[in-house]
Amino acid sequence: MEPIIWIPVILAGMSTWLYVLSTNIPELAANSTLKGELKFPTSLEDIKSVSDLLMMYKDEHFLYVLVLFCSAYIYKQTFAIPGSVFMNLLAGALFGVWKSFPLVCFLTATGATCCYNLSKYFGKQYVIHYFPEKVKFMQEKVENNYDSLFFFLLFLRFFPMSPNWFLNASSPILNIPVHMFFFSVFIGLMPYNFICVQTGSMLSQISSMEDVFTSGTLLKLAAIALVALVPSLIMKKLKNNKLKAV
């Protein structure tokens, strides 16, 4: 049996879990459940609608809302479904900045690691087959920065040269250890996650997605990325000097 067949099996299992959760939404004390309105947000209007619905349940059924949100977040990250920004905004609206920030950092790293493992055990050959040039490019970059690999991985998350989903899927091919991968995602996406949840906590004041990533915000992210690259450049310089001395 081809290993890749397990990916749709896992997808079906996780989809079933989400379906069971979303169709067994508990009743409120006032018996005013709004079944059928739970869905993955794909727009600002969706975020506000889903947020309003889940806020009704949070006080009486906090654990349910938390499990539902975590399950949906990991599902999207595991299968590289676009829209993490919407989930981060929703987290900020539901749980506030200081609860949602560590939560989404952990969920981002956990979901990305699930994607890493799907690729490692079931899909490496397909990533190599369909993206040979990208894989080759990343292999060269990893080899050139191997002595400061963790800082380089942080830089890739702060200021990605490739989409996050590709970094997740290609990392096992690049022989990046899973523990290093997890913490590089956890730390590397902190600035992005914080900006999103902070904006989400002020959801009523947002009129468009352009309010999330302003030019000033993007410049700050770029500056953070450059700072993360400095240790890598220093270590590379020291290595070159050592080789010249020999």
VENRA-V672257 format. One record per backbone hydrogen bond with DSSP energy under -1.0 kcal/mol. CO is the residue of the C=O (numbers start at 1). NH is the residue of the N-H. Records with the same first field share a line. If there is no record, write none. Layout:
CO = NH ; NH
//
This chain:
2 = 5
3 = 6
4 = 7
5 = 9
6 = 10
7 = 11
8 = 12
9 = 13
10 = 14
11 = 15
12 = 16
13 = 17
14 = 18
15 = 19
16 = 20
17 = 21
18 = 22
19 = 23
28 = 31
34 = 37
43 = 47
44 = 48
45 = 49
46 = 50
47 = 51
48 = 52
49 = 53
50 = 54
51 = 55
54 = 58
57 = 61
61 = 65
62 = 66
63 = 67
64 = 68
65 = 69
66 = 70
67 = 71
68 = 72
69 = 73
70 = 74
71 = 75
72 = 76
73 = 77
74 = 78
75 = 79
76 = 81
77 = 80
83 = 87
84 = 88
85 = 89
86 = 90
87 = 91
88 = 92
89 = 93
90 = 94
91 = 95
92 = 96
96 = 100
97 = 101
99 = 103
100 = 104
101 = 105
102 = 106
103 = 107
104 = 108
105 = 109
106 = 110
107 = 111
108 = 112
109 = 113
110 = 114
111 = 115
112 = 116
113 = 117
114 = 118
115 = 119
116 = 120
117 = 121
118 = 122
119 = 123 ; 124
123 = 127
124 = 128
125 = 129
126 = 130
127 = 131
131 = 135
132 = 136
133 = 137
134 = 138
135 = 139
136 = 140
137 = 141
138 = 142
139 = 143
140 = 144
141 = 145
143 = 146
145 = 148
146 = 149
148 = 152
149 = 153
150 = 154
151 = 155
152 = 156
153 = 157
154 = 158
155 = 159
163 = 167
164 = 168
165 = 169
166 = 170
167 = 171
170 = 174
171 = 176
177 = 181
178 = 182
179 = 183
180 = 184
181 = 185
182 = 186
183 = 187
184 = 188
185 = 189
187 = 190
189 = 193
190 = 194
191 = 195
192 = 196
193 = 197
194 = 198
195 = 199
196 = 200
197 = 201
199 = 202
200 = 203
202 = 205
203 = 206
208 = 211
209 = 212 ; 213
214 = 218
215 = 219
216 = 220
217 = 221
218 = 222
219 = 223
220 = 224
221 = 225
222 = 226
223 = 227
224 = 228
225 = 229
229 = 233
230 = 234
231 = 235
232 = 236
233 = 237
234 = 238
235 = 239
236 = 240
237 = 241
238 = 242
239 = 243
240 = 244
241 = 245
242 = 246
//
